Amino acid sequence: MARSEQRQGVAAHAGCGSDRAARFIARVDAHLPSLKDDAARRRFLDRQLDGWERRYARFVSSEGESEFFADATNPPQAADFLLTIAEVAARRDTLARRKDARV
């Protein structure tokens, strides 16, 4: 994934007010280049997406009680999960499109 694409994704979070999602996506973006190839990146993103979808389902079913938060004035919100899921999915889809373009 091109750096400009990564920065655009993180910049989108800055306008949404989700520091949690932006920080997590920044860590993902920093980690992706360290993986062997696009196939490994897709597998990593698939696992991340699956994990975030499961966490979101627990969050919703427990009415927000499933997530630890250090700052009682800033608990996790559903939007944090949804923005993270959307950004991880966008990165995975970008890699899939690159693979399809090469075939």
trRosetta pair geometry for C-beta under 8 A, 3 or more apart (Angstrom, degrees):
i j d omega theta_ij theta_ji phi_ij phi_ji
1 5 5.2 -111 178 79 93 128
1 6 5.7 106 123 -56 117 95
1 29 7.7 -94 84 -129 130 84
1 32 6.4 -2 30 132 112 157
1 41 7.8 -172 -12 170 98 152
1 91 5.9 -46 -70 -146 158 87
1 94 5.3 67 -108 109 103 139
1 95 6.6 -63 -57 -64 94 83
2 5 4.6 95 64 3 85 102
2 6 7.1 -153 97 -5 46 85
3 6 5.5 -56 -150 37 37 113
3 7 6.2 35 154 -19 70 105
4 7 5.8 -52 -145 37 32 110
4 8 6.4 37 154 -23 63 104
5 8 5.8 -53 -151 32 31 113
5 9 6.7 32 152 -19 63 104
5 94 6.3 124 164 -137 153 159
6 9 5.9 -57 -156 33 32 111
6 10 6.6 23 153 -11 67 107
6 29 4.3 113 -161 -137 130 131
6 91 7.8 44 -102 -104 78 111
7 10 5.8 -57 -146 42 35 106
7 11 5.9 37 155 -23 68 108
8 11 5.6 -54 -143 37 29 113
8 12 6.6 39 153 -29 62 99
9 12 5.7 -49 -157 23 31 114
9 13 7.3 29 148 -17 60 99
9 25 6.1 -132 126 170 113 144
9 29 7.7 168 68 -71 124 129
9 87 5.2 113 -179 -140 119 102
9 90 6.3 172 -111 91 126 140
9 91 7.2 1 -82 -61 171 94
10 13 5.7 -51 -161 29 41 112
10 14 7.0 48 144 -27 66 97
10 22 5.5 90 -158 -149 79 86
10 25 5.5 -174 -92 102 82 120
10 26 5.7 71 -116 -73 136 83
10 29 6.9 -63 -48 -12 122 153
11 14 5.5 -43 -155 21 42 117
11 15 7.3 36 153 -12 65 99
12 15 6.3 -60 -164 36 36 106
12 16 6.7 29 146 -17 67 112
12 87 7.8 177 70 -92 121 107
13 16 5.4 -64 -149 38 40 111
13 18 5.2 -85 -163 69 94 96
13 19 7.9 128 148 -93 111 22
13 21 5.0 -153 -134 97 132 105
13 22 3.7 177 109 -74 138 92
13 25 6.5 167 -25 29 151 141
13 83 6.0 108 -112 169 95 134
13 87 7.1 -11 -57 -67 117 144
14 22 6.0 80 -63 -102 63 152
16 21 7.5 -18 83 58 130 138
16 79 7.1 -160 163 165 117 124
16 83 6.0 162 109 -105 158 144
18 21 3.9 19 132 23 124 114
18 22 6.1 142 99 -17 74 87
18 77 7.9 -118 -108 57 97 111
18 79 6.0 -137 -81 125 124 101
18 80 5.3 166 -147 -104 114 64
18 83 4.8 141 60 50 169 162
18 84 7.9 -136 152 -43 140 79
19 22 5.6 -59 -144 42 33 111
19 23 6.0 33 159 -21 69 107
20 23 6.1 -60 -150 36 25 107
20 24 6.4 19 156 -15 63 109
20 76 6.7 37 -47 -115 176 84
20 80 4.6 10 72 -144 132 123
20 84 7.5 -55 118 -57 92 120
21 24 5.9 -59 -147 39 30 109
21 25 6.1 25 158 -16 67 110
21 79 8.0 -86 -28 132 138 74
21 80 5.4 -165 -45 -153 96 61
21 83 4.0 -14 -124 101 170 118
21 84 4.5 -138 -124 -62 92 78
21 87 6.6 134 175 5 108 140
22 25 5.9 -56 -142 40 28 108
22 26 6.3 34 156 -24 63 106
23 26 5.7 -53 -149 32 30 114
23 27 6.8 29 152 -17 62 102
24 27 5.8 -56 -157 34 35 110
24 28 6.5 35 148 -18 68 104
24 84 5.7 5 79 -121 143 117
25 28 5.3 -49 -146 36 38 114
25 29 6.1 41 153 -20 67 104
25 84 6.9 -156 -54 -125 94 69
25 87 4.8 -45 -102 137 134 152
25 88 7.6 -135 -104 -60 89 68
26 29 5.7 -52 -146 38 30 113
26 30 6.4 31 153 -20 62 106
27 30 5.7 -54 -148 36 32 111
27 31 6.3 28 154 -18 65 109
28 31 5.8 -63 -149 39 30 109
28 32 6.4 43 156 -38 67 100
28 45 7.8 81 -169 -101 126 83
28 48 6.8 67 -115 -133 128 167
28 87 7.9 140 56 124 148 111
28 88 6.8 -120 -141 -101 170 85
28 91 7.1 -167 135 10 130 172
29 32 6.0 -37 -143 12 30 117
29 91 7.9 -141 -85 -105 76 143
30 33 7.6 -62 -177 26 31 100
31 34 5.7 -66 -166 33 49 114
31 35 7.2 52 146 -32 77 97
31 44 7.5 -151 123 169 118 152
32 35 6.0 -50 -162 15 41 113
32 41 5.3 52 -154 -130 91 114
32 44 7.3 -178 -107 83 69 144
32 45 8.0 25 -104 -57 109 104
32 91 7.4 -121 -87 -178 150 136
35 40 4.2 -166 171 111 112 117
35 41 4.9 153 79 -70 144 71
35 44 5.9 -115 -87 -17 154 145
36 39 7.8 -30 85 62 102 86
36 40 4.5 94 45 -3 90 152
37 40 5.4 101 52 11 61 99
37 41 7.2 -114 110 -4 36 93
38 41 5.2 -53 -145 37 38 116
38 42 6.2 42 155 -22 69 100
38 95 5.2 170 -164 -161 101 107
38 98 6.5 -129 -133 90 153 125
38 99 6.2 -180 126 -69 141 99
39 42 5.8 -50 -149 33 31 111
39 43 6.6 31 152 -17 63 104
40 43 5.7 -51 -148 36 34 111
40 44 6.3 37 152 -21 65 105
41 44 5.6 -53 -148 36 32 113
41 45 6.3 26 155 -14 66 108
41 95 5.6 -163 102 -112 117 154
42 45 5.8 -58 -145 42 31 108
42 46 6.1 37 153 -25 66 105
42 92 6.1 94 -136 -144 69 82
42 95 5.0 -160 -75 113 90 140
42 96 6.8 100 -116 -66 126 76
42 99 7.7 -5 -55 -33 145 142
43 46 5.5 -51 -146 33 31 115
43 47 6.6 30 155 -17 63 103
44 47 6.0 -58 -154 36 29 108
44 48 6.4 28 150 -18 65 107
45 48 5.4 -50 -144 38 36 114
45 49 6.1 39 156 -22 67 104
45 88 5.7 169 -159 -177 88 86
45 91 5.6 -148 -121 98 142 105
45 92 4.0 -177 127 -79 137 96
45 95 7.0 156 21 20 150 142
46 49 5.8 -54 -147 36 28 111
46 50 6.4 29 155 -18 63 106
46 92 6.5 112 -63 -126 61 138
47 50 5.7 -54 -148 37 31 112
47 51 6.3 30 155 -18 65 108
48 51 5.8 -59 -149 39 29 111
48 52 6.2 23 157 -15 66 108
48 88 5.0 -142 112 -147 117 140
49 52 6.0 -57 -144 39 29 106
49 53 6.2 29 157 -19 64 107
49 85 6.6 87 -141 -145 75 73
49 88 4.9 -178 -79 121 80 126
49 89 5.9 93 -116 -73 128 74
49 92 6.3 -33 -39 -25 139 151
50 53 5.9 -57 -148 36 27 110
50 54 6.5 26 154 -17 63 107
51 54 5.8 -57 -150 37 30 110
51 55 6.3 29 154 -18 66 106
52 55 5.5 -51 -143 38 35 112
52 56 6.2 37 155 -21 66 104
52 81 6.4 161 179 -157 94 80
52 84 5.4 -146 -145 114 145 114
52 85 5.0 -174 121 -83 129 81
52 88 6.3 148 17 19 150 154
53 56 5.7 -52 -147 35 30 112
53 57 6.5 34 153 -21 63 104
53 85 6.3 92 -73 -119 72 126
54 57 5.7 -52 -149 33 32 112
54 58 6.6 30 153 -15 65 103
55 58 5.8 -55 -151 38 33 110
55 59 6.1 38 150 -25 66 107
55 66 7.5 -178 -162 116 66 127
55 67 7.4 70 -178 -83 104 105
55 81 6.6 -158 102 -122 98 117
56 59 5.4 -51 -145 34 33 117
56 60 6.3 31 157 -17 66 104
56 78 7.4 79 -150 -146 96 73
56 81 4.0 135 -99 172 103 144
56 82 7.2 102 -126 -62 141 60
56 85 6.6 -21 -35 -48 149 136
57 60 6.0 -55 -148 37 29 108
57 61 6.2 20 158 -13 64 111
58 61 5.9 -61 -141 43 29 105
58 62 5.9 9 165 -3 67 115
58 66 4.2 174 139 -176 103 172
59 62 6.4 -70 -142 47 20 96
59 64 6.0 27 -172 -101 80 42
59 66 5.2 -121 -87 52 48 117
59 67 5.7 13 -104 -26 103 114
59 76 7.0 -88 -134 111 135 128
59 78 6.9 162 123 -100 127 68
59 81 6.1 -164 42 -50 157 152
60 63 7.5 21 -178 -77 31 36
60 78 7.0 62 -83 -111 88 112
61 66 7.7 49 66 -35 81 136
62 65 4.2 -112 151 54 109 88
62 66 4.1 124 41 -38 149 96
64 67 6.8 -60 -169 32 57 102
64 75 6.7 63 176 144 124 133
64 76 7.0 180 -149 78 91 87
67 75 7.6 124 89 -176 111 89
67 76 4.6 -29 106 30 154 144
69 72 7.2 129 104 -86 108 38
69 74 7.0 -152 178 94 129 64
69 75 4.7 173 37 -125 169 63
69 76 5.7 -156 -73 -16 123 82
71 74 4.3 11 102 43 121 98
71 75 7.7 -149 88 -62 69 45
72 75 6.9 2 -151 -55 37 93
76 80 5.1 -100 -159 47 83 150
76 81 7.4 67 169 -39 116 91
77 80 5.2 117 58 -9 68 96
77 81 8.0 -138 100 4 48 82
78 81 5.8 -56 -163 37 44 110
78 82 6.1 36 147 -16 75 111
79 82 5.5 -58 -139 43 35 110
79 83 5.8 35 162 -19 71 107
80 83 6.2 -57 -145 38 22 107
80 84 6.4 21 156 -16 59 111
81 84 5.8 -62 -150 39 28 110
81 85 6.1 26 156 -18 67 109
82 85 5.7 -52 -142 37 30 111
82 86 6.2 31 157 -20 64 107
83 86 5.7 -55 -145 37 29 112
83 87 6.3 26 157 -16 64 108
84 87 6.0 -59 -147 38 28 107
84 88 6.3 25 158 -16 66 108
85 88 6.0 -57 -144 39 28 108
85 89 6.1 26 157 -17 64 111
86 89 5.8 -59 -146 40 27 111
86 90 6.3 31 154 -24 64 106
87 90 5.6 -49 -145 32 32 114
87 91 6.6 31 155 -17 63 102
88 91 5.9 -55 -154 35 32 110
88 92 6.4 31 150 -17 65 107
89 92 5.6 -54 -146 39 34 111
89 93 6.1 33 155 -19 67 107
90 93 5.7 -55 -144 39 29 110
90 94 6.4 35 154 -24 63 103
91 94 5.7 -49 -149 31 32 114
91 95 6.7 30 153 -15 62 103
92 95 5.9 -57 -155 36 33 110
92 96 6.4 33 149 -20 66 107
93 96 5.4 -52 -145 36 36 114
93 97 6.3 38 155 -21 67 102
94 97 5.8 -52 -149 34 30 110
94 98 6.6 32 151 -20 63 103
95 98 5.6 -52 -150 34 34 113
95 99 6.5 36 151 -20 65 103
96 99 5.6 -52 -151 34 33 112
96 100 6.4 32 152 -17 66 106
97 100 5.6 -54 -145 39 33 111
97 101 6.2 38 154 -25 66 105
98 101 5.7 -53 -147 33 30 114
98 102 6.7 28 154 -18 62 105
99 102 6.0 -61 -156 34 31 108
99 103 6.8 31 150 -26 65 105
100 103 5.8 -53 -150 26 36 112
